[in-house]
Amino acid sequence: MTVRFTPQARKHLSRIAQYIRQLNPSAAHKVRQRIRQTAATLDQFPHIGHEGADPVTREVVVPQSPYIIVHTVDAGGDVYVIGIYHGAQLRPGQGDLDDHPEDE
């Protein structure tokens, strides 16, 4: 199995790190590392977490953070991280994400 980040998920990760870096540079590194470590566990445990609001997705909470990794698993077992969201943000299946250009 392979874990792949979509371009949108990479953009989310970059924006999260940039935002936190403005407030606390060392925290930005730690949060980014926690997100990456959590995503890496999807390689062996692709179905951890819970079903997402969109039934084709799964959601896993990043420990010690407010972030949620939304991912899908294809028929071959490959994992696609489609986004990284703050728990207060709308995620796929929770509303019209087209109203949120920051997720594009």
Secondary structure, 3 states (H helix, E strand, C coil): CCEEECHHHHHHHHHHHHHHHHHCHHHHHHHHHHHHHHHHHCCCCCCCCEECCCCCCEEEECCCCCEEEEEEECCCCCEEEEEEEECCCCCCCCCCHHHCHHHC
